[in-house]
Each structure stands twice: as C-alpha cells, then as structure tokens.
Amino acid sequence: MTQTLRKPEIINIARRDGMVTVEGLVEFFGVTPQTIRRDLAELADSGQLDRVHGGAILPSTTVNIGYSERRHINQASKVDIARECAAQIPNDCSVFLNIGTTTEAVATELLRHEGLLVVTNNINIAVILSANAKAEVIVTGGNLRRMDGGLIGDLAKETINRFRFDFAVIGCSALHESGDILDFDVQEVGVSQAIIMRSDKVFLVADRSKFDRKAPAKIASLTDVDTFFSDKAPPAPCIDLCARSGTEVCLVSA
C-alpha cells in the first residue's frame, strides 16, 4: 500500500481505537517500522496526529473519542483492571460507579457480589447490575447524555449528596503526568467531584491509553484517590506523587 493510501487508514484506525502504535501498524500494513515512523511524523507535522512514545494519538484536547470506539480500546486490560478492583470491594457495602467503559467492566465483575447497594449515574451500569438479584441498584437523576448513557448536572449531584458511600469507583478521560485526573465535560467533572467528597474510599480505574491523552477539565488529583488500578505504571512524577500521598498503585497484567 502506498503512503497516500496508508495515511487515511492510519487516521481511521486512530479514530476507532483512540491511538495507534508503530508495532500495530507495522503488522497491519506489512511495512518496516521506519516507514511507519515516517508516516506518523508527517501526520504529526500536518496536525492530524500527536506523536507519543511508541505511536500517536488524535490531537483533540476538547472532544472525547466516541463511546462505542472507547469500548474497544485496551478491552482485555480493562477487564483485568475491573477484576482486580472488584476483588477489593467486599460484600455488604455501598458503592458508587460513575460513567465510563472501565467502570462498566467493574459492574460486570460485581455481578456475583451480595448485599451491595450500588448508586450510579450510568444507565449502562444499571442495566448490567439488574442481573444481580442480590444487589440494590439506585440510578441518580440528571440530564441524559445520549452518547454514553450518563446522567450529569445538578440533579445528579443532589442525589449523590444524599448518600455516604463505602467505596467510589471512578474513571477518567486522561491522566496528566502531574497527577491531575482529567475529563472533557465540566458537568461530569462536577458529579465526579461530588462522588469523591461523599466516599470513604476512592478507586480510580484507568488503562494505559489515558496516560497519552489530553483533556481540559480537572476532576481531582491522584492525592484524592486511595487506590489507582491500571495495566501499566503511570509516569514517574505520578508514581512519586502517589508515594508521598499514600495512594496505592495496583498494576494488573494481561
């Protein structure tokens, strides 16, 4: 395949998966790593991609990737992260699960738990946990965000403020090397901040793709999290911050 044809296909893959890797593109196109690196460099020079270690990502910092596409990014790792997170949530407790494909994976891993009170602003999670007859599920009110089934806004926050949770499981759109936990929607950020304030323990679930992404709105810091679950060690400044603040970093392997 010529470079003229490869470049649009590389962009399509990035839009579908959120990022591309040199290794993956070499296998997909059957060309050398040097060829792919040259393609990515030219796409970065034209502003169509941003280079990151080992590959490239979409350049947008204000618009999130489509929800259906996010479901497929590092799907196996999300399951591993979710399994480890769920293993640290006991039976007979209260849990909040917020919007996100990884938190949905956590909900699936909670299907065998008993005695849970689960509150969520994610319609997809409510549907998943409806299969667990031994869990009570409460859905917040709020404005429906049709693209991902999320409920956001003041009504969602009002519902959250009526509870005190044993555990909160939150996701994010990006994690900055400074330790800032980031998202795209300011209304969702406000809901996530309310969740953190009303929870005794906060679990952050985020796979490695979040380390290379950018988003404009700060939810919180890793210092506000009790345990961070991921499939790869975060940047060194994040590790140092977690060590100083007592945030546990739990890494899972595929």
Beta strands, then each sheet from edge to edge (+ up, - down):
strand 1: 19-21
strand 2: 50-52
strand 3: 55-57
strand 4: 94-97
strand 5: 116-120
strand 6: 135-139
strand 7: 143-145
strand 8: 150-152
strand 9: 165-170
strand 10: 174-175
strand 11: 180-183
strand 12: 199-205
strand 13: 217-221
strand 14: 227-230
strand 15: 248-251
sheet 1: 1+ 3- 2+
sheet 2: 6+ 5+ 4+ 9+ 12+ 14+ 15+
sheet 3: 7+ 8-
sheet 4: 10+ 11- 13+
end
